Amino acid sequence: MGPIRRTAGIEVTDSDLRVAIVQSQFGSFRVLRTAEIAGFASMSEEAKRDALRTLVKRHALHRMQVY
């Protein structure tokens, strides 16, 4: 069995922020979960920070590679 890796991809659109958590093993990929923060671009800096902090805690992104 090869190593199982979990990776988080972040996409910033015109107004939203999207995150996808992907698991890979032997060259095959599987999306485990996705999350979206609607209206991210129009939030204040403090609200953005709080929303990202909540997202990181909820999905344990600090233990993953983030691209």
SULGIWO-V15734 format. One record per pair of residues at least 4 apart in sequence whose C-alpha atoms are under 7 Angstrom apart, sorted by the first residue. I is the first residue (numbers start at 1). J is the second residue. D is the distance in whole Angstrom. If there is no record, write none. Layout:
I|J|D ; I|J|D
This chain:
2|25|6 ; 2|26|6 ; 3|25|6 ; 4|23|7 ; 4|24|6 ; 4|25|5 ; 5|23|6 ; 5|24|5 ; 5|25|7 ; 6|21|7 ; 6|22|6 ; 6|23|4 ; 6|24|6 ; 6|64|6 ; 7|21|6 ; 7|22|5 ; 7|23|6 ; 7|64|6 ; 7|65|5 ; 7|66|6 ; 8|19|7 ; 8|20|6 ; 8|21|5 ; 8|22|6 ; 8|64|7 ; 8|65|6 ; 8|66|5 ; 8|67|6 ; 9|19|6 ; 9|20|5 ; 9|21|7 ; 9|66|6 ; 9|67|5 ; 10|18|6 ; 10|19|5 ; 10|20|7 ; 10|67|6 ; 11|17|6 ; 11|18|5 ; 11|19|6 ; 12|16|6 ; 12|17|5 ; 12|18|6 ; 13|17|6 ; 14|41|7 ; 15|38|7 ; 15|39|5 ; 15|40|6 ; 15|41|5 ; 15|42|7 ; 16|36|7 ; 16|37|6 ; 16|38|5 ; 16|39|5 ; 16|40|5 ; 16|41|6 ; 17|36|6 ; 17|37|5 ; 17|38|7 ; 17|40|6 ; 18|35|6 ; 18|36|4 ; 18|37|6 ; 19|34|6 ; 19|35|5 ; 19|36|6 ; 20|31|7 ; 20|33|6 ; 20|34|4 ; 20|35|7 ; 21|31|6 ; 21|32|6 ; 21|33|5 ; 21|34|6 ; 22|29|7 ; 22|30|6 ; 22|31|4 ; 22|32|6 ; 23|29|6 ; 23|30|5 ; 23|31|6 ; 23|32|7 ; 24|28|6 ; 24|29|4 ; 24|30|6 ; 25|29|7 ; 39|43|7 ; 40|48|7 ; 43|47|6 ; 43|48|6 ; 44|48|6 ; 45|49|6 ; 46|50|6 ; 47|51|6 ; 48|52|6 ; 49|53|6 ; 50|54|6 ; 51|55|6 ; 52|56|6 ; 53|57|6 ; 54|58|6 ; 55|59|6 ; 56|60|5 ; 56|61|5 ; 56|62|7
